[in-house]
Amino acid sequence: MRKLVIIPAFNEASAIKATVDAIRSKAPTYDIIVINDHSRDNTKEVLEECGIPAINLPVNLGIGGAVQTGYKYGVRNGYDIAVQVDGDGQHDPMYLEALEKVLIENDCDLVIGSRFIDKEGFQSSSLRRSGIRYFTGLIKLLGRQVITDPTSGMRMVSRKTMELWAKDYPRDFPEPESCLMAIKSKLKVMEVPVIMKARQGGKSSIHMLKGAYYMIKVTFALILEGVRSHDDA
């Protein structure tokens, strides 16, 4: 079984080496590909100096485009499992074994690492938690399934999901929308409790001024995804 870690990276020069080193140490059976999303800092130079496999995008595609590039790479290179891990050091690769076990033993298509099942470790700000609960409720309404951490970037997928998302993946703020896409496509989705850390470097793409746009954009995207998938079925 071929297994791939996809690391989308934008201006992660300060954390990317430690992130990759942790994966190599704790999950040595996984190959790694970093999708450098046209970073403005010296992320590219760090990757080259450390000999880290990477795709350097010629333009900034955003998180959705970067992650989809990773899925395209996984499909074209014959991987059976792919897992997204953020480049900022928030995700502990020690949990990849648990995600993989649930994926295989339960014949799942998507396994999400959730920080809100056991509620341990870094829980994000109260404002962001409120937003996450809102999306949990909206996904439950539209997809009839509870996803406690729909914004989690730590997600493992089967070959079937890789192929789906290589063809069609949301561009902006993709995690909640792609969760609903998987549910409405009748893929099996489960969650595993994980402990996340505060980011070890870089800056979040969602700041206070962008928060309102984020909520509105994702709300409409979820509603449209729910309607689109239902009509297709």
C-alpha positions as CSV (number, residue, x, y, z in Angstrom):
1,M,0.0,0.0,0.0
2,R,1.4,3.3,-1.1
3,K,0.8,6.2,1.3
4,L,1.3,9.9,0.7
5,V,1.5,13.0,3.0
6,I,0.4,16.2,1.2
7,I,1.6,19.4,2.8
8,P,0.2,22.6,1.4
9,A,2.6,25.4,2.3
10,F,2.4,29.2,1.9
11,N,5.1,31.2,3.6
12,E,6.0,28.3,6.0
13,A,9.8,28.7,5.9
14,S,10.0,28.8,9.7
15,A,8.1,25.6,10.3
16,I,8.3,23.4,7.2
17,K,11.5,21.6,8.0
18,A,10.4,20.7,11.5
19,T,7.0,19.5,10.1
20,V,8.7,17.2,7.6
21,D,11.2,15.9,10.1
22,A,8.4,15.0,12.5
23,I,6.6,13.1,9.7
24,R,9.7,11.2,8.7
25,S,10.4,10.3,12.3
26,K,6.9,9.3,13.4
27,A,5.4,8.1,10.1
28,P,8.3,6.7,8.1
29,T,6.1,4.6,5.8
30,Y,4.6,7.7,4.2
31,D,6.1,9.5,1.2
32,I,5.9,13.3,1.4
33,I,5.1,16.0,-1.2
34,V,5.1,19.7,-0.3
35,I,2.9,21.9,-2.5
36,N,4.7,25.3,-2.2
37,D,1.9,27.7,-3.1
38,H,4.1,30.4,-4.6
39,S,5.3,31.5,-1.2
40,R,6.7,35.0,-0.8
41,D,9.3,34.1,1.8
42,N,12.2,31.6,1.4
43,T,10.1,28.4,1.7
44,K,11.3,27.3,-1.7
45,E,14.9,27.7,-0.7
46,V,14.4,25.8,2.6
47,L,12.8,22.9,0.7
48,E,15.7,22.8,-1.8
49,E,18.4,23.0,0.9
50,C,16.8,20.2,2.9
51,G,16.1,18.0,-0.1
52,I,12.3,17.9,0.6
53,P,10.2,16.7,-2.4
54,A,8.1,19.6,-3.6
55,I,5.9,21.1,-6.3
56,N,6.6,24.8,-6.6
57,L,3.5,26.4,-8.1
58,P,4.2,29.3,-10.5
59,V,1.2,31.3,-9.1
60,N,-0.7,31.4,-5.8
61,L,-3.7,29.1,-6.1
62,G,-4.9,29.3,-2.5
63,I,-5.3,26.4,-0.1
64,G,-7.9,24.6,-2.3
65,G,-5.7,24.7,-5.4
66,A,-2.6,23.6,-3.5
67,V,-4.3,20.7,-1.9
68,Q,-6.0,19.6,-5.1
69,T,-2.5,19.7,-6.8
70,G,-1.4,17.2,-4.1
71,Y,-4.4,14.9,-4.9
72,K,-3.6,15.1,-8.6
73,Y,0.0,14.1,-7.8
74,G,-1.3,11.2,-5.6
75,V,-3.6,9.9,-8.3
76,R,-1.0,10.1,-11.1
77,N,1.6,8.4,-9.0
78,G,-0.5,5.5,-7.9
79,Y,-1.0,6.2,-4.2
80,D,-3.6,4.2,-2.3
81,I,-3.9,6.6,0.7
82,A,-3.3,10.3,1.0
83,V,-3.4,12.5,4.1
84,Q,-3.3,16.3,4.3
85,V,-1.0,17.8,7.0
86,D,-0.6,21.5,7.4
87,G,2.9,22.9,7.0
88,D,2.7,25.1,10.2
89,G,3.4,22.3,12.7
90,Q,-0.2,22.1,14.1
91,H,-0.7,18.5,13.2
92,D,1.1,15.8,15.1
93,P,2.0,12.9,12.7
94,M,1.8,10.4,15.6
95,Y,-1.9,10.3,14.8
96,L,-1.5,9.1,11.2
97,E,-1.5,5.5,12.4
98,A,-4.8,6.0,14.1
99,L,-6.4,7.7,11.1
100,E,-5.0,4.9,8.8
101,K,-6.4,2.2,11.1
102,V,-9.9,3.7,11.1
103,L,-9.7,4.2,7.3
104,I,-8.8,0.6,6.6
105,E,-10.7,-1.3,9.2
106,N,-13.9,0.6,8.6
107,D,-13.5,0.8,4.8
108,C,-13.8,4.6,5.0
109,D,-13.2,7.2,2.3
110,L,-12.5,10.2,4.5
111,V,-11.2,10.2,8.1
112,I,-10.9,13.6,9.8
113,G,-8.7,14.4,12.8
114,S,-10.9,16.2,15.2
115,R,-9.7,18.3,18.1
116,F,-13.3,18.6,19.5
117,I,-14.1,15.0,20.3
118,D,-11.9,14.7,23.4
119,K,-11.4,18.5,23.6
120,E,-7.7,18.3,24.5
121,G,-4.8,20.4,23.2
122,F,-5.1,23.6,21.2
123,Q,-8.8,24.5,20.8
124,S,-8.6,27.7,18.7
125,S,-10.2,31.0,19.8
126,S,-13.7,31.1,21.2
127,L,-14.8,33.1,18.1
128,R,-13.5,30.5,15.7
129,R,-15.0,27.7,17.8
130,S,-18.4,29.4,17.4
131,G,-17.9,29.5,13.7
132,I,-16.9,25.8,13.6
133,R,-20.0,24.9,15.6
134,Y,-22.1,26.8,13.1
135,F,-20.6,24.9,10.2
136,T,-21.1,21.6,12.1
137,G,-24.8,22.5,12.4
138,L,-25.1,23.5,8.7
139,I,-23.4,20.3,7.5
140,K,-25.7,18.2,9.8
141,L,-28.8,20.0,8.3
142,L,-27.7,19.5,4.7
143,G,-25.9,16.2,4.9
144,R,-27.5,14.4,7.9
145,Q,-24.2,13.7,9.5
146,V,-22.4,15.4,12.4
147,I,-18.8,16.5,11.7
148,T,-17.4,17.9,14.9
149,D,-14.3,19.6,13.3
150,P,-15.3,20.4,9.7
151,T,-12.4,23.0,9.4
152,S,-9.7,20.5,10.3
153,G,-6.9,20.3,7.8
154,M,-5.8,16.9,9.1
155,R,-7.7,14.5,6.8
156,M,-6.9,11.1,5.4
157,V,-8.6,9.8,2.2
158,S,-8.9,6.6,0.2
159,R,-8.0,6.3,-3.5
160,K,-11.7,6.8,-4.3
161,T,-11.8,10.2,-2.6
162,M,-8.4,11.2,-4.0
163,E,-9.8,10.6,-7.5
164,L,-12.9,12.6,-6.7
165,W,-11.1,15.6,-5.3
166,A,-8.4,15.5,-8.0
167,K,-11.2,16.3,-10.5
168,D,-13.3,18.7,-8.3
169,Y,-12.2,20.5,-5.2
170,P,-13.3,23.8,-3.6
171,R,-10.9,26.7,-4.1
172,D,-11.5,29.0,-1.1
173,F,-11.8,27.7,2.5
174,P,-12.3,24.2,1.2
175,E,-12.5,22.0,4.3
176,P,-16.3,22.4,5.2
177,E,-17.4,22.3,1.6
178,S,-15.3,19.2,0.8
179,C,-16.7,17.4,3.9
180,L,-20.2,18.0,2.6
181,M,-19.2,17.0,-0.9
182,A,-17.9,13.6,0.4
183,I,-21.1,13.0,2.5
184,K,-23.4,13.9,-0.4
185,S,-21.4,11.7,-2.7
186,K,-22.2,8.8,-0.4
187,L,-18.6,8.4,0.7
188,K,-18.0,7.0,4.2
189,V,-16.8,9.7,6.5
190,M,-15.6,9.3,10.1
191,E,-13.6,11.3,12.7
192,V,-10.7,10.4,15.0
193,P,-9.8,12.4,18.1
194,V,-6.5,14.2,17.9
195,I,-4.6,16.8,19.8
196,M,-3.4,19.8,17.8
197,K,-0.9,22.4,18.6
198,A,-0.9,26.1,18.1
199,R,0.8,26.9,14.8
200,Q,4.5,26.8,15.0
201,G,5.2,29.4,12.3
202,G,3.5,31.5,9.5
203,K,0.2,33.3,9.7
204,S,-3.4,32.1,9.4
205,S,-5.1,32.9,6.1
206,I,-8.2,33.8,8.0
207,H,-7.9,37.0,10.0
208,M,-10.5,39.3,11.6
209,L,-11.2,41.4,8.5
210,K,-11.7,38.2,6.5
211,G,-13.9,36.5,9.0
212,A,-17.3,37.8,7.8
213,Y,-16.4,37.0,4.2
214,Y,-15.4,33.5,5.2
215,M,-18.6,32.8,7.0
216,I,-20.8,34.1,4.1
217,K,-18.7,32.5,1.4
218,V,-18.7,29.1,3.1
219,T,-22.4,29.2,4.0
220,F,-23.4,29.8,0.4
221,A,-20.9,27.2,-0.9
222,L,-22.3,24.6,1.5
223,I,-25.9,25.4,0.5
224,L,-25.0,25.2,-3.2
225,E,-23.1,22.0,-2.7
226,G,-26.0,20.4,-0.8
227,V,-28.4,21.3,-3.6
228,R,-26.1,20.3,-6.4
229,S,-25.3,16.9,-4.9
230,H,-29.0,16.2,-4.2
231,D,-30.0,17.1,-7.8
232,D,-27.2,14.9,-9.2
233,A,-28.4,12.0,-7.1
